[in-house]
Every structure is written in structure tokens, then in C-alpha cells.
Amino acid sequence: MMEQEDIFCEDFYNMILGGLIALRSEQKVGLLSYSSSSESLFLGKWLKLGKKQRRFPKTIATEIDSLLLRYSKNGRSANLGHVFSEIWSESQICKVRLQVFDQTPQKRFNEAMKSLADSNWLVSLPVKHDFESYGAYKPTGPKELFITEWDWLDMFDPDENIKKPVSLFVASCPQQVIDCLYTYGFILVTIAQDNEIHHHFKLYPNNCYKGKVAIPSKFMD
């Protein structure tokens, strides 16, 4: 028997998939444009009709209402097409939790870091910098990834599993880092970003994350 959380996820992601199928079908036959405003209007009406006709399970009523509130406040600017696509991508990304790996998380993480270093990333684990004396660290390379000494300390337990949420900082466009870590079985969560210059992500034990998932290239439209 599935846990309640699994039932919720399945119901919610099935609803999202249904909306995207309906949207793409209309676009494919030329009845709807690919503009963000057209997608928002279509999905907003689709959600309203689905709720009125009681098509959706009660387990996801709160999530449906949240999407409808977004549509009610923003209308054609609600960007619902993008929101639906991101949610569906996340549902696929989460499947990495079910994968069985031959290596421990520590070994896979080390392999990912080696792969990035081989691709000309400056990888500092941890970065050697006195934050109390000199303030925030300023990256020196065009492509740089670092973890602070505090986060690096006791990052892994004796069984080589990640034992705590760990902050990871990236200077330059982070997509290669996101893709690389996902290839090795890790989901990154976006904490903060500053254009293409500075990005703050987090890794969570067993990929049991909180927050907005960083989307690997393979799941982008």
C-alpha cells in the first residue's frame, strides 16, 4: 500500500500531466498559440472547469486552489504553462530517488566533482577563506564551485552518506553543475541566485529536499 504522501504526489502529478496533454493537443492542431498568455488562459480555464466538474481528487484540493489563486491574481500573466512544465519536470527528476547505485553518495559526489574539475571548473572542497575576517568569498575563476569549511565538516557519515543539508556555491552559469550532479544521482535545490554570477544551492540527505528544484537540461522544454 502507498503512503499518503505518495498518493498525493501521484494525484497531483497526474493532474499536471493531464493539463499539459490538453494544452499541447490544442497547440498541435493550431487551436492555441504557444505564447505564455495563451497558455495561462487555457490552463486557468481548464483548472476552473475541472474543479467545477469535480474531476480532481480531494487530496489535491489545496494545490488546485493555489494554482487557481495564482490565475485569479495574474490572469494571462500567471505563466501557468511554465509552472505546469516545472512541476512535471520535478516529478520526473524525483525518480532518481528510486535508482539503485553501486557506489555510496560520498563516492558519487567525489566522482561528480572530479568530472567538473576535468571540465575546467575550479572546485574548492572546502574553500580556504576566513569569512569572519574578510567577509564573503569572491570567486577568482571564470567557472568556480565551492563549499564552505563549516558545510564541508562532517558532510558525510561513517557509511559515506550525506548526513546534513549542505550549501554549494557556484560562480558562472550553473547548468553544467546541475546536470553533472544529477547524472551522479543528486538533486540540487536553488536557494538564491544573482544572474549568471553567483548561485547558492543545497544538497539534502537522500535527496529529501525542501524548496525549488534546479532543473537538469534533459528535462527542459
C-alpha positions, 0 to 999 in steps of 0.5 A: 500500500502507498503512503499518503504522501505518495498518493498525493504526489501521484494525484497531483502529478497526474493532474499536471500531466493531464493539463499539459496533454490538453494544452499541447493537443490544442497547440498541435492542431493550431487551436492555441498559440504557444505564447505564455498568455495563451497558455495561462488562459487555457490552463486557468480555464481548464483548472476552473472547469475541472474543479467545477466538474469535480474531476480532481481528487480531494487530496489535491484540493489545496494545490488546485486552489493555489494554482487557481489563486495564482490565475485569479491574481495574474490572469494571462500573466500567471505563466501557468504553462511554465509552472505546469512544465516545472512541476512535471519536470520535478516529478520526473527528476524525483525518480532518481530517488528510486535508482539503485547505485553501486557506489555510496553518495560520498563516492558519487559526489567525489566522482561528480566533482572530479568530472567538473574539475576535468571540465575546467571548473575550479572546485574548492572542497572546502574553500580556504577563506576566513569569512569572519575576517574578510567577509564573503568569498569572491570567486577568482575563476571564470567557472568556480564551485565551492563549499564552505569549511563549516558545510564541508565538516562532517558532510558525510557519515561513517557509511559515506552518506550525506548526513546534513543539508549542505550549501554549494556555491557556484560562480558562472552559469550553473547548468553544467553543475546541475546536470553533472550532479544529477547524472551522479544521482543528486538533486540540487535545490536553488536557494538564491541566485544573482544572474549568471554570477553567483548561485547558492544551492543545497544538497539534502540527505537522500535527496529529501529536499525542501524548496525549488528544484534546479532543473537538469537540461534533459528535462527542459522544454 
